[in-house]
Amino acid sequence: MGTSRKAITLTVGAVGLAAALTAAALMAPPHRGQAAAAFTPSEPGRVLARVPIRDRAELAAREALATDPAQLEIAVGLAHADIARARAASDPRYLGQAQAALAPWWHQAAPPSDVLLLRATIRQSLHEFPAALADLAQLLAQQPRNVHARLTLAVVATVVGDYALAQQACDGLQGLVGELVLATCRGPLEAMTGHSESAKARIVAALASAREPNAAIAAWANSTLAEIAVMRGDRAEAELVLRAMLRADANDSYALALLADVLLASNRAADAVALLRDHDDVDNLLVRHAIAAHRANAPHALELREQMQTRLAAAAERQDRIHAREEAMYVLAVEGDAARAVTIALENWQVQKELADARLLLACGQAAGDRAAIAVVTEWVTAHGIVDETLTAAIGGVK
């Protein structure tokens, strides 16, 4: 259900660094040359986008960098800010701004270490996974104790389905981080292979013993607990965890997306509509809102569908390399084109292989009656010993 949490903020001194981010935007629609009609909201007060406020210090930093683009410290600081905005707004255009700030070093074979990590983060966010892995390998060869690099490596390796590398990255954190970070890094890998109870227990114990954990780390740990609950088929527990997270941060886009997926999987489309009504400025939440409104026959379902087409067309015009998962979800659930959804889901599978991607591909394959697509997932489950209640139930229904 949804994407694994890709933003892990660790505080080193006074500096927080996003170790891994994914721009959860939408892949371009099949008719890339056909622009959608402009979207006109029916309500004058409807929020279409939120533009971040830039304080005077940031504006001064951008002016200074424009004057002298080789100021590394300023460039790194601005890139951090833009990457954070990319995650918060689910808008890959901020990743382009981050890359532009790093332009003097972007194509260097051996850039400074800060640039290497940021370049890897941006590349993995744009699904340039081999390049991101190469940057991380280079950085860790220089700095084997770099915590952020190891966490980012664990994320990227998990996304591409290299679980041995992901486990190695997590194990390499031993002695460098506290038990909460270590347990949360290892937790999904353990749960996927049938050890969900022990993985959950370790994270819960680490949360209980942690003294005022960093808010982002606590959110990462709790979202991992929610993911593990979904793997176990316990949607009620996942909902409890996610509702608690949203009481702490009502705009946590990951928690919102995962909770929406839980509600939709529980046939509670109206509840998902209520959850997402004020979050249409974030693309991956708009997708889920459109699906929920369609299923619930909500009055604004058609308006959301038009808005989705506008977002897809805008992504196509930018020629963004972005996420196909949500597009396949939308095509299957709203447009009802199972065959095209399978095509998109298979394209997505070539890039990334998380549990959510497997669940989606299997659902698309079953809806289309595509035995080859179904076999891709069943063979992957068998090869890796995956234990996931959603996949187990769906695969069992095929036989």
N, C-alpha and C positions, 0 to 999 in steps of 0.2 A: 504494500500500500504506500504510494507516494515514494519520494526519493529519500535515500539516507541523508542524514544531516551532513552537509558539506562545509559548514563553517564552524571551526573550532578556534575560539579566541583564548590564547594563553597570555598571561601578563608576565613579562620579564622586565623587572624594574618598573618603569612607568610606560612601557611600550607594549601595546597589544597587537598581535599579528594574526591575521586570518590565515590559518594553515591550509585550508582547502575550501574552495568555493565552487558552486555550480550555478551558472546563470540559467535558471529554470525558465527559459523562454520557449518560443514555439518554432518549430521547423516550418519552412515555407510550404504552402500548399502545392498540389501537383501542377496546377495551371499557373506557373510562375510569371508568365507574361501578362496575366489578366489582373488588373487592379480592381480591388473591391470598391464599391461606392462609399463615399464618405459617411461616417457614422454620425448621426445627429441624435443626441439623447432626448428622450421624451420629457425628462424632468430638468428644468433649468438649473437646479442646484446639484445635479449629479456630478460627482468627482470622476474625472477621466484620467488624471495624472497628478502626481505630487512632485513638485520640483524642489530639490533640496536647497536649503538655505546655506549660502556660503558666507562665512564670517569674514571680517576684514583681514585677519591673519592669513586665511587661505587665499583670498583674492590677491594679497600682497605676494604670497609665495608663487602663485601662478604668473604674476607679472614678472617676478624675478627670474623664474625659469624661462619665460619667453625671451627675456633679455639675454640669458646665458643658460642654454639647455644642458650644459655639462655639470651643473651643480647637483651632484649625486644625492646628497642628504635631502635636499628639497624634492627632487624627483621621486625618491623612495617614499617620502611622506605623502606626497600627492597621490602616488599610485596606491598606497594603502587606503587612502580615503575613497578613491574611486572604486576600488575592489569591494569595499564595504558597502558602498551605494549600489553596486551591481547586485549584490546579494539581497539587500533590503528591498530594492525596487524590482527585483527580477528583470533587470534591464541590461542586456549585454552591451549597450552603447557605452556604459561607464567603463567596461573592460577595454574598449577601444581608447578611451581617454587615459586609462592607466598605462596602456601600451605606448601611447604617444608620449607620456611623461618619461618613459624609459627608452625612448627612441635612440639616443646616442649609444646605448649598450645592447639594444635588442638583438642585433645580428652578430654580436661578438661570440666567438667560440668559447671564450673563458671570461665572462663578465664578472664584476664583483659579486660576492656571495649573496648580498641582499637582492641584487637583480636576478640572480639565478633562481632564488626561491620565489620571488614575485613572478618571474617569467613562467616558472612551472605552474604556479597557481592560476595564472591567466590562461595558459595553454590547456590545463585540465578543465577549466571552466568552459572553454570553447571546444572541448572534446578532442583536442589534439593530444591524445594520451601518450603515444610513443615519444613525442617530443618532450612532454612533461616528465615522463619517466627518465629520459636521458638527462635532463637538467638535474633531477633529484639525485640520480646516480653520481653525477659529477660533483654535486654539492656535498653529498655524504662521504665521498672519497676524500674530500678536503676537511670536512667537519663531521666525523662520525657521531658526535654527540649532539648534533643539531636536532633538537626536539621537534621543531616545526617541520623540518624536512622529513623526519620519520613519520610524523602524523600525516603529512600530505601524501607520502608514499603509501601508507596503509590505505588511505582513501582511494587513491588512483588504482592501486593494485586490486582492491576489492571491486571497484567499478568495472574493470576489464576482466574480472574473473580469475586473476592470478592469486589464489588464496594462499599459496605457500609463501609468495613474496609479501603479501599483506601480513601474514602471521610473523614472518621474519622482522618486518618493520615494527610491529607491536612489541615483539620480544626484545628488540633493540632499545626499547624505552625503559627496560628494567634498570633501576638505579638512577634514572634521570628524571623521573616524574613520580608523583604520588600514586597511591593505590587506585584512586578514583579514575585518573586518566588511563592508567594501565588496564584496569578492569573494563572500562568503557571501550577502549580500543579493541580488546580481545573479545568482548561480549558477543557482537554479531557473528563473528567467525565461529565461536563455540556453539552458539545457538543454531546456526545453519547446519551443523553436523550432528545435531541431536542432543546437545548439552545445554538446553535452554534454561533448565532449572538452576543449575550451578552457575551459569553466566548471570542470570538474574540475581541470585543470592549474593554474588560477589559485588555487583554494582550497588545493590541496596545496602549492603554492609559498609561499603566504601562511602556512600552518600551519608550514612548515619554517623560515621566516625570523622568525616571531614569537618574541619573547623572553618566555617564561613567560606565555602568553595567559591571560586570565581563564578559569577552568574552565568557566563557562557558555557563553562565546563559543566555546571549543574544542569543547564538546559540540554546539553549534549547527552549527558548521562540519562536524564529522564526520557528524552526522545528515543534513546537506545532501548530503554525499558519498554517503551510503547511499541517499538518495532519488534522486540522479542515477544511481547504479548500477542501481537498480530501473527507472528510465526507459529505460536502455540494455538492459534484460533480463539484466543480469549479477547474478543472485541470489547467486552465490558470493562476489563482491566485497562486496555489501551485507552479507552475513552476517559476513564477516571484520571489516568496520568496526564493525558493531553489537556483535559479541562483544567487541571491544576496548573499546568504550564501556562495556559492562556489567562488564568487569573493573575499570574505574575507578569505576563507580557501579552496583552490582547492582540498585538500585531506580529506575533511570532509566525512568520509565513510558513515555516516548516510544520509547526504544530497544527496550524489551520489546515494545511493541505492533507496531512496524515489523518486528522480527525474527520475531514470531509470524506476521505476514502473509506474510513471505518463506517461512517454513517451510510454512505452509498452501498457498501457491501452488506449492510444490515437492512437494506430496503427502507431507509429513513431519509428519502430525498427531501422532504419538506424541512426536516431538521438541518440538512446540509444547506438548503437555501437560506434559512435564517442565520446560520453560522457565517456565511460568506457574503451576505448582502452588501456590506460596506467595504469590500476588499477587491473590487474589480480592477483596480489599477495595477495589481500584480498578476502577471500573465498566467502563471500556473494555478492561481486561485480563480481567475476568470474562467478557465477551462472547466474546472470542477463546478463552479456556479452554473455555467451553461448546461452542463450535464444534469445537475440536480434539478434545475428549473425545467428542463425538458422532461425529465422523468416525473416530476410533480405536476406537470401541466400548469406551471405558474404563469400568471398574466404577462410577465416580462421575459418569457422564454425566447420569443422571436427577437426581441431587442438584444438579448445577450448573444444570440446566434449571429446577428449582424455585426455586433461589436467584435466577436471572435474573428469573423472574416476580415474585418478591418485590421486587426492585429496581425493576422497571418499575412495579409498583403503587405503591411509595413515591414514585417520581418523579411519578406521576399525581396522587397526593394533595397533593403540594407545588405542583402546577400549574407546574412548571418549564418555561421555554422552553429546551430543551436539544437535544442533537444527535440527529438521526434516522439518521445514517449507520450507527451500530452496530446500531440496531434493525433496519434493513433487512438488514444482514448476518446478524443472528440469525434473522430470519423466513425468509430464503431458505435458509440453511445448516442450521438445526436444525428449524424448523417445516415447512420444505419448501413454503411457500405462496408460490410465485413471483409470482402475481398481486398479492397484498397487498404483497409486497416491492417490486414495481414502483411501486405507489401511494406507499409511504413514500419510496422513492428519488427519485421525481419531486418530492414535497414538499420533500425535502432539496435537490434541484437548484434549486428556486426561491429558496433561501436562499443556497447556496454552490456554487461551481463549481471545486473543486480537482481535480487529477488523480484522487485517490482517489474522489471523488464520481462522476466520469465513468466510471471503471472499474467501480464498483459498479452504476451505472445500466445500463450496457451488459450486465453479467453478469445482472442481474435481467431486463432486457428479453429477452435471449436465452433464459433459462430459461423465461420465460413465453410466448415466441413473440410478443412485443409489438413489432411493427414500428415503431410510432410512437415508442416509448421508445428503440429502437435508433437511429432517425433523429435524435432529439434530440442524441445523442452524436456521431454521424457528421457532422452538420452543424456542430456546435461545433468538432470537430477540424479540419474543412476551413476554417471561417471564421477560426480563429486560427493555422492552420499548426502544430498541435500534433504533436510527434514523441515518441511513447511506445510502446515495444515491446509492452507488454501490450495497449494499445488497437489498435495496428496489427495484431497477430496475431488479436485477437478480431474486429475489423471484417473482416479478410480472410477469416475463417471464415464470415462471414455471406453473402458474395457468392457 
